[in-house]
Amino acid sequence: MTLLPQLLRKQLTLALEEADAEIPEGFQVAISLATDARFGDYQSNSAMILAKRLKQNPRELAQAVVDAGEWDGLCETPEIAGPGFINFKVTTEILQKHTLSVFIDGHLGVPQAATPHTVIIDFSAPNVAKPMHIGHIRSTFIGDCLNRVARYLGHKVITDNHIGDWGTQFGMIIYGWKKYLNKEALAEDAIRELVRVYRQVNAEAKADEAVMQECRDELVKLQQGDAENHAIWQETVDLSLDQLRSIYDWLDISFDHYLGESFYNDRLGPVVDELIEKGLGEESDGAICIFFRDIPALAEKPAIVRKRDGGFNYATSDLATIDYRISEWNADKIWYVVGAPQQLHFQQIFAATTLRGNDVNMTHITHGSILGSNRKIMKTRDGDNVQLLDVLKEAVERAKVLVVEKNPTLSDNEQKDISEAIGLGAVKYAELSQHRMTDYIFSWDKMLSFQGNTAPYLMNAYVRTRAIFRKLDGNVTFPDTITLEAAGERNLAIKLAQFGETVPDILNDFRPNLLANYLFELAQTFHGFYEECPVLKSEGNTRASRLLLCELTSKVLKQGLDLLGIRVTDRM
């Protein structure tokens, strides 16, 4: 379906032509939301920008465009503001028709991608034998949201959790497995026991070089295919994945693949051989490197793909991973949701991929950090990273206190279900409502509040829409035509129309917070409508129209929160 800004853009473009404005090649006529709803629904600064290029008076050009345009039926006569902004207020008739179109549209007015792509999203990526910690929130939740949005827009998405399941730490884990492992503790909490064993061995290895050498020997045996060590490694991976998947399941996050670093072991040597053969891999002080002499930012920062001792590193593994994603999955785009400290690494492998002749579009989607109340990275009293599972459990426990206090008559199962929806949703929303590059302070009181820009506030708005329909007798038949007479009705209809405009914009700069902010504004607008416009006490077409607005609000809130990975409940 056609969005309102598209209709306005088309008419504005025709008006510019009718006003004999010379439009330069490639010039994009822009329509955006009005910064102040009192003056219109949408606005454009295109006349101002064009006037500057053409060395004309911007207000005079804007007036000429307004006079030349055919606006009947689409919007009221546009008004000129400031130095040349053009403000548009769509007609009530158009808004009524558009609202009905959004209501019956299976995608709630969200257009499908004109050119669907195959997109690989690499996110979360915890290490085997280590617990997920609070730092994993950002990559995990942002990546999941981008996955949901891209699929909703019609792209083919493949999610890959590129877990850290290979490396030098496994020498210590295998050594400790053989000497110190407590089988009962392993069965009770595998990752906790593996961490305990690793820490014990690591402390011994630092104090005793002989222990360190034994760990190295165990690693070499693993790398050479020793059956016993490989079996220990495999069990470690399987046990870790079992616990990781249980957390992801609780969060309603899924991956198509868990292809970790170990999957690419046999491909690393051939990657380096190919680089040498093509003249891209050069020997330097015993190592094989890729030099980027024609890229100023990387001219002094070569990527090492084979170390002096013959070992490989992350750059080699990532190049092999890219090869696989292109050859096996036909990737058009690869998105890496990884923290900003890895920026140089991705610049190097993206540049190396281009040198190798691959034109796949790759993006490093960076993010900031989560801070404690002291504005420092959150740590436990012992100095360890706060575990993600502990955060999620506490969120649900805190939410349950609020749920019981708010509605003590709920059954135990209802309390559990609603507490999980609110608690987990609150943690997700606290993340996704922030600009991804912003460092933010983790605050229980703020994220679980039923007031302000929080998940509970949005979920409560959804509950209010459903409460209206619970009070009705029998099924509701929605009208084929609606009327929008009150200001509250019109404001809500305009806000609902913006869902289709907002969702595609999320992927322009990978900003889930655009959707979160929109949903918050929608909830606020709905609450204003609810107070101004009685629904069940109204009659006739007014009542039917308001019920349709409530139902559409319910659908948009539910779908929008689902794109953020947040589940709604009918009661709270």
Secondary structure in CASP SS format (residue, H / E / C, confidence):
PFRMAT SS
TARGET T0000
AUTHOR 0000-0000-0000
METHOD secondary structure of the structure
MODEL  1
M C 1.00
T C 1.00
L C 1.00
L H 1.00
P H 1.00
Q H 1.00
L H 1.00
L H 1.00
R H 1.00
K H 1.00
Q H 1.00
L H 1.00
T H 1.00
L H 1.00
A H 1.00
L H 1.00
E H 1.00
E H 1.00
A C 1.00
D C 1.00
A C 1.00
E C 1.00
I C 1.00
P C 1.00
E C 1.00
G C 1.00
F C 1.00
Q C 1.00
V C 1.00
A C 1.00
I C 1.00
S E 1.00
L E 1.00
A C 1.00
T C 1.00
D C 1.00
A H 1.00
R H 1.00
F H 1.00
G C 1.00
D C 1.00
Y E 1.00
Q E 1.00
S E 1.00
N C 1.00
S H 1.00
A H 1.00
M H 1.00
I H 1.00
L H 1.00
A H 1.00
K H 1.00
R H 1.00
L H 1.00
K C 1.00
Q C 1.00
N C 1.00
P H 1.00
R H 1.00
E H 1.00
L H 1.00
A H 1.00
Q H 1.00
A H 1.00
V H 1.00
V H 1.00
D H 1.00
A H 1.00
G C 1.00
E C 1.00
W C 1.00
D C 1.00
G C 1.00
L C 1.00
C E 1.00
E C 1.00
T C 1.00
P C 1.00
E E 1.00
I E 1.00
A E 1.00
G C 1.00
P C 1.00
G C 1.00
F E 1.00
I E 1.00
N E 1.00
F E 1.00
K C 1.00
V E 1.00
T C 1.00
T H 1.00
E H 1.00
I H 1.00
L H 1.00
Q H 1.00
K H 1.00
H H 1.00
T H 1.00
L H 1.00
S H 1.00
V H 1.00
F H 1.00
I H 1.00
D C 1.00
G C 1.00
H C 1.00
L C 1.00
G C 1.00
V C 1.00
P C 1.00
Q C 1.00
A C 1.00
A C 1.00
T C 1.00
P C 1.00
H C 1.00
T E 1.00
V E 1.00
I E 1.00
I E 1.00
D E 1.00
F C 1.00
S C 1.00
A C 1.00
P C 1.00
N E 1.00
V C 1.00
A C 1.00
K C 1.00
P C 1.00
M C 1.00
H E 1.00
I C 1.00
G C 1.00
H H 1.00
I H 1.00
R H 1.00
S H 1.00
T H 1.00
F H 1.00
I H 1.00
G H 1.00
D H 1.00
C H 1.00
L H 1.00
N H 1.00
R H 1.00
V H 1.00
A H 1.00
R H 1.00
Y H 1.00
L C 1.00
G C 1.00
H C 1.00
K E 1.00
V E 1.00
I E 1.00
T E 1.00
D E 1.00
N C 1.00
H C 1.00
I C 1.00
G E 1.00
D C 1.00
W C 1.00
G C 1.00
T C 1.00
Q H 1.00
F H 1.00
G H 1.00
M H 1.00
I H 1.00
I H 1.00
Y H 1.00
G H 1.00
W H 1.00
K H 1.00
K H 1.00
Y H 1.00
L C 1.00
N C 1.00
K H 1.00
E H 1.00
A H 1.00
L H 1.00
A H 1.00
E H 1.00
D C 1.00
A H 1.00
I H 1.00
R H 1.00
E H 1.00
L H 1.00
V H 1.00
R H 1.00
V H 1.00
Y H 1.00
R H 1.00
Q H 1.00
V H 1.00
N H 1.00
A H 1.00
E H 1.00
A H 1.00
K H 1.00
A H 1.00
D C 1.00
E H 1.00
A H 1.00
V H 1.00
M H 1.00
Q H 1.00
E H 1.00
C H 1.00
R H 1.00
D H 1.00
E H 1.00
L H 1.00
V H 1.00
K H 1.00
L H 1.00
Q H 1.00
Q C 1.00
G C 1.00
D C 1.00
A H 1.00
E H 1.00
N H 1.00
H H 1.00
A H 1.00
I H 1.00
W H 1.00
Q H 1.00
E H 1.00
T H 1.00
V H 1.00
D H 1.00
L H 1.00
S H 1.00
L H 1.00
D H 1.00
Q H 1.00
L H 1.00
R H 1.00
S H 1.00
I H 1.00
Y H 1.00
D H 1.00
W H 1.00
L C 1.00
D C 1.00
I C 1.00
S C 1.00
F C 1.00
D C 1.00
H E 1.00
Y C 1.00
L C 1.00
G C 1.00
E H 1.00
S H 1.00
F H 1.00
Y H 1.00
N H 1.00
D H 1.00
R H 1.00
L H 1.00
G H 1.00
P H 1.00
V H 1.00
V H 1.00
D H 1.00
E H 1.00
L H 1.00
I H 1.00
E H 1.00
K C 1.00
G C 1.00
L C 1.00
G E 1.00
E E 1.00
E E 1.00
S E 1.00
D C 1.00
G C 1.00
A E 1.00
I E 1.00
C E 1.00
I E 1.00
F C 1.00
F C 1.00
R C 1.00
D C 1.00
I C 1.00
P H 1.00
A H 1.00
L H 1.00
A C 1.00
E C 1.00
K C 1.00
P C 1.00
A E 1.00
I E 1.00
V E 1.00
R E 1.00
K C 1.00
R C 1.00
D C 1.00
G C 1.00
G C 1.00
F C 1.00
N C 1.00
Y H 1.00
A H 1.00
T H 1.00
S H 1.00
D H 1.00
L H 1.00
A H 1.00
T H 1.00
I H 1.00
D H 1.00
Y H 1.00
R H 1.00
I H 1.00
S H 1.00
E H 1.00
W H 1.00
N C 1.00
A C 1.00
D C 1.00
K E 1.00
I E 1.00
W E 1.00
Y E 1.00
V E 1.00
V C 1.00
G C 1.00
A H 1.00
P H 1.00
Q H 1.00
Q H 1.00
L H 1.00
H H 1.00
F H 1.00
Q H 1.00
Q H 1.00
I H 1.00
F H 1.00
A H 1.00
A H 1.00
T H 1.00
T H 1.00
L H 1.00
R C 1.00
G C 1.00
N C 1.00
D C 1.00
V C 1.00
N E 1.00
M E 1.00
T E 1.00
H E 1.00
I E 1.00
T C 1.00
H C 1.00
G C 1.00
S C 1.00
I E 1.00
L E 1.00
G C 1.00
S C 1.00
N C 1.00
R C 1.00
K C 1.00
I E 1.00
M C 1.00
K E 1.00
T C 1.00
R C 1.00
D C 1.00
G C 1.00
D C 1.00
N E 1.00
V C 1.00
Q E 1.00
L H 1.00
L H 1.00
D H 1.00
V H 1.00
L H 1.00
K H 1.00
E H 1.00
A H 1.00
V H 1.00
E H 1.00
R H 1.00
A H 1.00
K H 1.00
V H 1.00
L H 1.00
V H 1.00
V H 1.00
E H 1.00
K H 1.00
N C 1.00
P C 1.00
T C 1.00
L C 1.00
S C 1.00
D H 1.00
N H 1.00
E H 1.00
Q H 1.00
K H 1.00
D H 1.00
I H 1.00
S H 1.00
E H 1.00
A H 1.00
I H 1.00
G H 1.00
L H 1.00
G H 1.00
A H 1.00
V H 1.00
K H 1.00
Y H 1.00
A H 1.00
E H 1.00
L H 1.00
S C 1.00
Q C 1.00
H C 1.00
R C 1.00
M C 1.00
T C 1.00
D C 1.00
Y E 1.00
I E 1.00
F C 1.00
S C 1.00
W H 1.00
D H 1.00
K H 1.00
M H 1.00
L C 1.00
S C 1.00
F C 1.00
Q C 1.00
G C 1.00
N C 1.00
T C 1.00
A H 1.00
P H 1.00
Y H 1.00
L H 1.00
M H 1.00
N H 1.00
A H 1.00
Y H 1.00
V H 1.00
R H 1.00
T H 1.00
R H 1.00
A H 1.00
I H 1.00
F H 1.00
R H 1.00
K C 1.00
L C 1.00
D C 1.00
G C 1.00
N C 1.00
V C 1.00
T C 1.00
F C 1.00
P C 1.00
D C 1.00
T C 1.00
I C 1.00
T C 1.00
L C 1.00
E C 1.00
A C 1.00
A H 1.00
G H 1.00
E H 1.00
R H 1.00
N H 1.00
L H 1.00
A H 1.00
I H 1.00
K H 1.00
L H 1.00
A H 1.00
Q C 1.00
F H 1.00
G H 1.00
E H 1.00
T H 1.00
V H 1.00
P H 1.00
D H 1.00
I C 1.00
L C 1.00
N C 1.00
D C 1.00
F C 1.00
R C 1.00
P C 1.00
N H 1.00
L H 1.00
L H 1.00
A H 1.00
N H 1.00
Y H 1.00
L H 1.00
F H 1.00
E H 1.00
L H 1.00
A H 1.00
Q H 1.00
T H 1.00
F H 1.00
H H 1.00
G H 1.00
F H 1.00
Y H 1.00
E H 1.00
E H 1.00
C C 1.00
P C 1.00
V C 1.00
L C 1.00
K C 1.00
S C 1.00
E C 1.00
G H 1.00
N H 1.00
T H 1.00
R H 1.00
A H 1.00
S H 1.00
R H 1.00
L H 1.00
L H 1.00
L H 1.00
C H 1.00
E H 1.00
L H 1.00
T H 1.00
S H 1.00
K H 1.00
V H 1.00
L H 1.00
K H 1.00
Q H 1.00
G H 1.00
L H 1.00
D H 1.00
L H 1.00
L C 1.00
G C 1.00
I C 1.00
R C 1.00
V C 1.00
T C 1.00
D C 1.00
R C 1.00
M C 1.00
END
